[in-house]
Amino acid sequence: MSKNVPYRINLPEEYIPKQWYNIRADMKDKQPPLLNPSTLKPATLYDLTPVFCTELAKQELDDTTRYIDIPEPICEFYKMCRPSPLIRAYCLEKELGTPAKIYYKFEGNNTSGSHKLNSAIPQAYYAKAQGLKSLTTETGAGQWGTALSMACAYYDLPLTVYMVKGSYLQKPFRKNIIETFGAKIVPSPSDTTKVGRAILEKFPNTTGSLGCAISEAVETAVEGDNSRYVLGSVLNQVVLHQSIIGLEAKAALEMYDEYPDIVIGCAGGGSNIGGLIAPFMKDKIDGTKNPYFIAVEPASCPSLTRGKYAYDFCDTGKVTPLAKMYTLGCEFQPASNHAGGLRYHGMSPIISKLYHDGLIDEARGVEQTAIFKSAVQFARCEGILPAPESAHAIWATVEEALKCKETGEEKTILFGLTGTGYFDMTAYSSFLEQTMGDYIPTDEELEEAFKLLPQVE
Ligand SMILES: *Cc1c(COP(=O)(O)O)cnc(C)c1O
């Protein structure tokens, strides 16, 4: 029997990492570079700096520095909500009757309600340090917009958030909270940008998509005065910032002589799972341990499980660099569903490469009714109302724990509980009232979107 593990492992402040861990430095086979869409040559710092803040563009391109110092003011901010707790899911284990030991890293303990704040703070910090006058961004489910509005309030930076219209209408309080933090919020597509107007003309009734909101935010940044665009997921820099999730989780487990056999994360753009698995992936690459990694995504937006590994634009308006990633095609419009933060057409190039090379062992696509069943089960026994996105990881954890029940194996499972679902009550109520449906795109629909992939190779 290992040491007696408490319900909550709350590490003291000195355990907040002083450096982010850059998994790319350890990847034996590096991911293909971002490409400039007009020359099809690898994107350079010069290509990226009109859109991104310079320090962040450097991080984006850096695939050799293993550890990157976290500036002191960011460490200070992190102290307000970190280290986040690592929780032993004793109640869920009991409910499932499993011999498995289940741990989750809970990132919802801040007002924005998700892990997004981990990257919002450095992005706002570097923008301020560079003397930028404003930032623009997009948000799907609203967590990123909220986290960034918090960060921009802290650094006194004006911010405009383009929020996917469907989600904007479904979650009216997101607007209020973003405005409370002083940012401006615009439902997308909007008539405030050229690309928004073009998309509205083509699809007048669209409820929007992340790819489209990104295009609007980029256009506004590029045309603004000393303004830049920031993104809450997908990019290498975001995965880098999120590595603090994994670093803290590893330190907390070590304190109790634990090491995960299985690590599970939900995957939208890939940032939380990238950060959670990073230090464990290092062990796998180094050959010292062999944890099994599972990425879970919605069946309605199945980029890893049914997408193509190809160069694609990161946005619908085709203004961003090309990234090699698992993608459904940048023109893919996911059906309206409730897994808001997991509705992106592509996937982090880092996660895509790790999955392509078999280092992430498995991806699963799951229907939303199954996800909400797990969410409700978890809420009732663990007492935390999970974000629908996070519930994808819960779903797979329950599956794995039930397998252990059959085989009698005492596996240690770690999953990322990325956030809380207080703004998702419309979705919860449609699940509880049994009006929620499942939508899975057909092969034909996917083929249509694949046809529009840029011809690069
Ligand atoms: C944004 C979000 C996700 C998905 O984004 P990743 O970049 O894949 O981590 C998952 N959970 C929550 C709560 C989110 O806000």
The ligand as an SDF file (V2000), in Angstrom:
LIG
                    3D

 15 15  0  0  0  0  0  0  0  0999 V2000
  -11.0810   25.4780  -24.3080 C   0  0  0  0  0  0  0  0  0  0  0  0
  -11.3850   24.3820  -23.4110 C   0  0  0  0  0  0  0  0  0  0  0  0
  -11.0630   23.0530  -23.7340 C   0  0  0  0  0  0  0  0  0  0  0  0
  -10.4660   22.6410  -25.0360 C   0  0  0  0  0  0  0  0  0  0  0  0
   -9.3150   23.2880  -25.4550 O   0  0  0  0  0  0  0  0  0  0  0  0
   -7.9140   22.5930  -25.5410 P   0  0  0  0  0  0  0  0  0  0  0  0
   -7.0410   23.5750  -26.1940 O   0  0  0  0  0  0  0  0  0  0  0  0
   -8.0750   21.3360  -26.3350 O   0  0  0  0  0  0  0  0  0  0  0  0
   -7.4950   22.3150  -24.1610 O   0  0  0  0  0  0  0  0  0  0  0  0
  -11.3310   22.0740  -22.8230 C   0  0  0  0  0  0  0  0  0  0  0  0
  -11.9050   22.3530  -21.6500 N   0  0  0  0  0  0  0  0  0  0  0  0
  -12.2510   23.6090  -21.2970 C   0  0  0  0  0  0  0  0  0  0  0  0
  -12.9010   23.8410  -19.9920 C   0  0  0  0  0  0  0  0  0  0  0  0
  -11.9830   24.6510  -22.1700 C   0  0  0  0  0  0  0  0  0  0  0  0
  -12.3050   25.8940  -21.8160 O   0  0  0  0  0  0  0  0  0  0  0  0
  1  2  1  0
  2  3  1  0
  2 14  2  0
  3  4  1  0
  3 10  2  0
  4  5  1  0
  5  6  1  0
  6  7  2  0
  6  8  1  0
  6  9  1  0
 10 11  1  0
 11 12  2  0
 12 13  1  0
 12 14  1  0
 14 15  1  0
M  END
$$$$
